[in-house]
Each structure stands twice: as structure tokens, then as C-alpha cells.
Amino acid sequence: MISATIPDSALAEAWQAWLKAQVLQLSVDTLQSNAVTCTACGEVLGTYIVDYQGHQFRLSLEEAYGFLKFIQAG
């Protein structure tokens, strides 16, 4: 997790907030590609669940961002 490598906690918190907002927006943007993301799971369980092409993926915040960007680039 990147927050462990950023010595400034305010910067790490800002990064995490930005990343969560990006995943939330990407979860909406990728609906047209038939990707369904459980964003509440990230808040409750610490991992995001993405259903895509008949497969279910359980991903960290960073992985969810990368995977959803990959789907979006399609």
C-alpha cells in the first residue's frame, strides 16, 4: 500500500481519498462494459469486488483502480 511509503500522513490521506474517488467514478464509467463494482465492499471489507465477463475479482484499492482503468481502455 502506498500510504506506507509516503512519510507525510496528510499526503497519504489525500492520495487515498483521491484514489477512492477515482475508483468510484471508474465503477460508473465501466458499467457500459458490463463491469459491476461493489464500492461499498471497499469501505466495509477493505477490498473491492468487480464482476467482469463472468468472473469475480476481489481487489485492493490500488488493484481495483488499475483493473478498472484497464477495462475502460478496453
C-alpha positions in Angstrom: 0.0 0.0 0.0 1.4 3.4 -1.0 0.4 5.1 2.3 3.2 3.1 4.0 5.8 4.6 1.6 4.6 8.2 1.9 6.1 9.7 5.0 3.7 12.7 5.1 0.4 11.3 6.6 -1.6 14.3 5.2 -0.3 13.5 1.7 -1.0 9.8 2.2 -4.6 10.6 3.3 -5.1 12.9 0.3 -3.8 10.2 -2.0 -6.2 7.6 -0.6 -9.1 9.9 -0.8 -8.3 10.7 -4.4 -7.9 7.1 -5.3 -11.2 6.1 -3.7 -12.9 8.9 -5.7 -11.3 7.6 -8.9 -12.5 4.0 -8.3 -16.0 5.3 -7.5 -16.1 7.2 -10.9 -14.5 4.3 -12.8 -17.1 2.0 -11.3 -19.7 4.1 -13.0 -17.8 4.6 -16.2 -17.2 0.9 -16.7 -20.8 -0.1 -16.3 -21.2 0.2 -20.1 -18.5 -2.5 -20.4 -20.6 -4.8 -18.2 -18.2 -4.4 -15.2 -20.0 -4.2 -11.9 -18.0 -3.0 -8.9 -19.1 -3.2 -5.3 -17.7 0.0 -4.0 -19.3 -0.5 -0.6 -17.2 -3.6 -0.2 -14.1 -1.5 -0.3 -15.3 0.6 2.6 -16.6 -2.4 4.7 -14.3 -5.3 3.7 -11.2 -3.4 2.6 -11.3 -5.0 -0.9 -13.4 -4.2 -3.9 -15.3 -6.9 -5.8 -15.5 -6.5 -9.5 -17.7 -8.8 -11.7 -16.4 -8.8 -15.2 -17.0 -11.2 -18.1 -18.5 -13.8 -15.8 -15.6 -13.7 -13.3 -15.5 -12.2 -9.9 -12.3 -10.4 -8.7 -11.5 -9.3 -5.2 -9.0 -6.4 -5.4 -7.3 -3.9 -3.2 -8.0 -0.2 -3.8 -4.9 0.1 -6.0 -5.6 -3.0 -7.9 -9.2 -2.0 -8.4 -8.1 1.3 -9.9 -5.7 -0.4 -12.3 -8.1 -3.1 -13.3 -11.0 -0.6 -13.9 -8.6 1.6 -16.0 -7.7 -1.5 -18.0 -11.4 -2.2 -18.6 -12.1 1.4 -19.5 -9.2 1.4 -22.1 -10.8 -1.8 -23.5 
